[in-house]
Amino acid sequence: MSTTQMLKGILEGCLLAIMKEKEVYGYELAEKLEDYGFDSFSEGTIYPLLLRMQKEKLIASELRKSTAGPKRKYYAITEKGEEELEAFKERWQELSKSVNQVLEGGKPGRPKGGEKK
Amino acid sequence: MMLFQDVSKKSNDFLGELRVYLFSSGKNEKEIDEIVDELHDHLREAERKGKSVEDIIGRTPKDYMKNVAEEMQPDRKQWIKYMFLIVVGSFAIDIIGKLKEGNLAYSVLQLSGHIGIAVLFVLLVLIGYKHLTGASPKKQFFMLLPVAMMPIIAFVGLIFLDRAVQTPVIHFGTWGTWVVGGISVLFLIAASVWAKTWVLIIIIALLNLPDYLLSKTNLSLEYRSLASTAVLMIGLVLFMWLSNKADKQKE
């Protein structure tokens, strides 16, 4: 897995988590990601990702009139998407645990150890 | 020309290029409209907050377009429909032009050559436009010039080849000519109604009126065919893009 692919996987998980809260449109999604501190990637990256997630039926979209006037595409998480979100959470938990252990200099196989800097 | 009034010129250029790129990659028109609208919406909001196209798209626009295109399925049915319309349409126009010369007759070589040239031309236009993305206007001109010249040269070649090589000739007879001529007229009227445009009718008038007037002079047949073929092919492409643009403006 390349770095960009890994980042895409993480982004995908985050998008699903945001959509689980409520239906959102593209710009709103990008803003939310920025609010959470994702600011090193270009916002447009989410659109090819959203297209793929729709193809994989993780999310569904609907064109709706917004209060501001223009029609907007709103995205919502599907059942399959929720399952994927749960799986992502588990994967992420595992991964971050391992990474933390490495960074904290703990011994392999132990939940916690070593001294914090 | 500015497609969207509420975003910067750079954003406009990007959105226009994205549309052409996806269109010539054979994507579904409805899906193209959706993603272009979505990005337009995004760019407008982002520009309001002082961000630029680069902040949104990153990298080079072409890479971004490729990324988007990779996630969209090509719509083959739509392209078969366009091919069919162009091949049948160009034949219909050709047939109407020939009606005044008496009963219809086509050699097998003429038939297959005509279809081959029309299909090849559409493919070349698509490939040409796809590779034009991001090129300078000068480069665009020199890339499209051979594409525009191809059918003219090919049709002239076909005329000479048809004389040199004998292939079976299909004669339509009086009734056959009436039927084929009638179908052609109906097809063109139906296509005009469907596309809600006068363009086809204008092209036919453009094709046949000068031709008819030219026939009063003593210019050779080759010159007349050359002129009508050029107008035909260029006109068809114009029709395609114009009707596409008209659809867009209606929304």
Boltz contact constraints between the chains, C-beta under 6 A:
constraints:
  - contact:
      token1: [A, 26]
      token2: [B, 38]
      max_distance: 6.0
  - contact:
      token1: [A, 26]
      token2: [B, 42]
      max_distance: 6.0
  - contact:
      token1: [A, 27]
      token2: [B, 42]
      max_distance: 6.0
  - contact:
      token1: [A, 27]
      token2: [B, 45]
      max_distance: 6.0
  - contact:
      token1: [A, 42]
      token2: [B, 56]
      max_distance: 6.0
  - contact:
      token1: [A, 42]
      token2: [B, 58]
      max_distance: 6.0
  - contact:
      token1: [A, 43]
      token2: [B, 56]
      max_distance: 6.0
  - contact:
      token1: [A, 44]
      token2: [B, 56]
      max_distance: 6.0
  - contact:
      token1: [A, 44]
      token2: [B, 57]
      max_distance: 6.0
  - contact:
      token1: [A, 48]
      token2: [B, 67]
      max_distance: 6.0
  - contact:
      token1: [A, 48]
      token2: [B, 68]
      max_distance: 6.0
  - contact:
      token1: [A, 48]
      token2: [B, 71]
      max_distance: 6.0
  - contact:
      token1: [A, 51]
      token2: [B, 71]
      max_distance: 6.0
  - contact:
      token1: [A, 52]
      token2: [B, 71]
      max_distance: 6.0
  - contact:
      token1: [A, 73]
      token2: [B, 38]
      max_distance: 6.0
